[in-house]
Amino acid sequence: MQAVEMRARAKINIALDVLGRRPDGYHDLKTIMQSISLYDTLIIKRGDQPVELTCDLKSLPVDDTNLVYKAVLLFKELFSLSAPISVSLIKRIPVAAGLAGGSSDCAAALLGLRKLFGGPGLPELMELGRRLGADVPFCMTGGTMLAEGIGEKLTPLPPHPPVLILVAKPPFDVKTREVFAALDLNALRPQERPDINGAIRGLRQGDLRGITRSWGNVLETVTVQKYPVISEIKDIMVESGALGALMSGSGPAVAGYFTDRRTALAAMKALRAAFPEMREVFLTTPVRNTNGVKEVL
């Protein structure tokens, strides 16, 4: 085997609650994460340099500040791998959007390296991923998961019922660290917190309306206040027929649920008419797996 092609799937948060701040500066979370069909592609093979990362998105760093680059370095160090590694990254997941694009790319890189060169079992590889990012362990397994702790404690949930998910990312980036730093847990009102148990019941019953009635994201109290356009995007989705719309992660991407394609496409058209500068709008679906070998080259 000379190369592998990996799909690194985006995620959305169906519900996201922050329970408290930890002594190490992180926050304790309780969130439901869902893989979606939008994905980046990584081609991993033996290269000519110790580590070489290229990307079709020219604004994305391809040095040791990139999680994929860090993943390759760490894998090579821990498993005494001397082979030169080349990774070609094709970006489709919006950057700094709350969709875990960087974490998913990192997870796909670790899984691809294990496929090419051998390595640890999945639990050990997930622990290695946790050292690189809190969302990386989820991105290795994907599907529908309850995530707790800083996001590394994962409990599988029933598969998400079929639905069309319209994802729209306004043309600006949000820094997760800054959103969490600005979050005032003491100021949160009960109605600003999601009903996570209700969302889980909705998943178990295959009840889309039950899911959207229960969902919520406490980080909206920070990001939407700074960027009101996020609320406008949500409103347009709902006015266009969405069962509900919710910001994913720390934002600014918004996910809206639709039960039929015609309504979803009409909502996409309405968003593009209202925000001509917003080019990252995708129609996606929930998926049961996040990463995997698409093709062995």
N, C-alpha and C positions, 0 to 999 in steps of 0.2 A: 504494500500500500504506500503510495507516494504522496497522496493529498486527500483531504476531506473537505467537503462543502457543508457548512453548518447553517441552519436557520436559527436566528436568535429572535424570539418573539417578544413583542411589547406586552405590558400588563396594564390593567386599570384597577383602581380600588373601588370596590362596590360599597364599602363602608370603611371609614377610617376614624378611629378615636385615639386620642393621646391621653394616657392615664397619669403621667407624671414625668418629672425630670429626674434623671439618674445622676449619681455622684460623678460619673465619668463624662458627663456632658451630653450623653445621648438621652433619648426619651423612651419610655415604655409605651408601646403601641398595642392596639388591638384592631386588626384590620382584616378585611376579606379581600384577597387579591385574585385576579382572574386573568389568565393568558388570553390574548386575542390574536387574530390571524395576521395582523400587520407584523412584518419581520424585517430584520437586517440579514445580510448574507456574509458569511466569513469563509474564505478559502484558505486553508492552512496547509502548508507543505514545507518540505526542506528547502532552505534558501541558500544564499551566498554569503550572508552576514550573520553574526550571532543572533540578532533579533532585527527583523525588518517589518514595519507596519506601514501599509499604504491605505488610503481611503479616497473614495470618489468625492466626498464632501471636503473641499479644500480648507474650509475654516476649522475643521476638527484637528486638534493636535495629534500627531502620530509619534510622539516621543514618550518618555517615561512618566508623563502626566496622564496618559491615556490608560484606562483600566485594562484594556486588552494587552497592551505592552507590559503593564505590571504583572498581569496573569502569566504571560510567557516567561518573564524573568523569574518569577517565584517558582513556577513549575520546574524550570530548568535547574534552579538552585537546589530545590528540595529533593529532586530525583536524579541529581547528578547527570543531567542530560547535556551533552556537548554539541549535539547536532545543531546547525544553524536553522533558524525558523523564520519563515516568511508568512505573514498574514495579510490578506487583501480583504478590506472591509468595504462593503457596499451598504451605505446608509439609506434607510427608508423611514425608520422611526425618528420622529422629531427629537432634536437635542434639547435638554433642559426643559422638559415638558411635563414631568411627572409620570412618564410611561416606562421608566426603568430601562431605557435603551442602552445606556452604558453598562448597567449591571447585567443585562441579558447578553450583550456582546462578550462581557467578561466570562460569564458562565459558559457560553458556547465555545469560547477559546479553550477553557479548561477541559471541557468534554471532548473537544476535537483533538487536543494534545494527547489525552488519555487513549483515544481511539487510534491515533497514529503510533504512539510510542509505548503504550501500556501505562500502568500506574495504579493508583489506589482504587478501592471500591467507592461507590457513590457517597456513603456517609462521610468518609475521610475527605473526599473531594469537596463536598459541601462545606465541611469545616474549613478547608483551605479557602474556599470562596468567601466565607464569612469574614475572613481576615482582610479581604479586599473591599467588601461592601455589604451592608445589611440585607439588601434585596437579592444578592447573588445566589444564596441557597435556594430561594423560591424559584429563581429563573432557571435553575438546573432541573427542576421537576415540573413546575408549571401546573396548569390545570386550574382548579378552584381550591384555594387554601385559606384557612384561618391562620394568620400570622400574629405572633405575640412576642414579648420581649422587645428587642430592637428590630424585630422582623424575622429573626432566625428560628424561632420556635414555631414549627409548621404542623398543622393538623389538617389532613385531607377532608374536604367537604364533598357533598354530592355534586356530580357534574352540573354545570350551568345549563338551564333549559335553552333551546334554540331562540335566538333573537338577533336582530341586526343592530350593530353598535356603530353610531356615527361619531367619529373622533375628530375634533377640530382644535387646532393649536394656533392661537393668535401669534402675530409676528414679533414676539419678544420672549426672552428667556427668564426663568425664575430660578434663583439659587436656593436649594433646599435648606441649607444651613441657615440662611437669613430668615426664612419663613419660620423655622422652628424657634430661632432666637427671639422672634417678635411675638410668638404665641403666648397669650396671657391665659393660663389655665383657670385662674381664679375668676376671670370675667366671663367664662363660657356659661351660657344659659342651657338648661336641660334640653330645649328644643333644637339646640345647635349640635347636639351629640347624636350619632346614629343609633338606631335600635338594631344592634348587631344580631341579637338572638332572633329578632323578627326577620332579618334578612336571611339568616340560616334556615329558618322555617320555610321561607319562600323558596329557597333553593331545594330543600327536601321535597316540597310539594310541587315543584315545577311551576310556581306561581310568579310570573313576571311582575304583576302589579303588587304582590306582596313584597317582592324585593325592592321595588322602587319606592313603595310607601315607607320602607324601613331604612333606606340608605341615607347616608350623610357623610360629611367630611369636615371635621373641625378646623382643618387648615384653611378652609374657605374664609374663615373669620379674619385671616391675615391677608391672603393673596387677593381675594375679591375686593377687600377694602382698598388695597393699593391699585388694583387694576379692575375697575368696574366693568370693563368690556367683557370679562368672564361671565358676569351676571347677565349681560345682554345676549351673549351666545346661548346661555342656558334658556333664556326666555324665548329666543327665536326657535330653538329646537322644540320646546314644549308647545308653543303656538303653532308649529308646523305639524304637530301630531305625535311627538315623542311621549312615551309613558312617563318619562322623567329624564332629567339631565343632571350630571354631577361632575364636579372637578375631580381629576385624578391626581392622587399624591399631593405634592406641594404646588401643582399646577405648572403652567396655566392651561394645559389641555383639558377639554371638556368631553365627556362621553354621554351620548344620548341613546336611549333604547327605543327601537322601532319594531313593529310587528310585521310590516310589509315594505317591500323594496320601493314601491312607487312613492310612498310617503317619505321614506328616508331620502330618496333622491330629490324630492321637492324641498326638503329641509336643507339639503346640501346646496341647492340652487339659491335658496333664500339667504343662507349664510354668505355665499360668495357675492350676492348682490349687495348685502349690507356691509360686507367687509372685503372689498376688492383686493386689499393688500394681504389677506389671509389665504395663503396658498396650500397650507398643510391641512387638508380635510380628507378623511379616509372613511370608507364604508367597510366595516370589519364584522367579524363574528367571534364568539367565544370558542376557544379550542381546549382540548383536554391535555395536550402536551405543549411545552414551550420550545425546547431545543431538541435537536436531533440531527443525525447525519442524513442529509438529503441525498447525497451521491458520493460514492467513493471514486476518486479519479485515478 
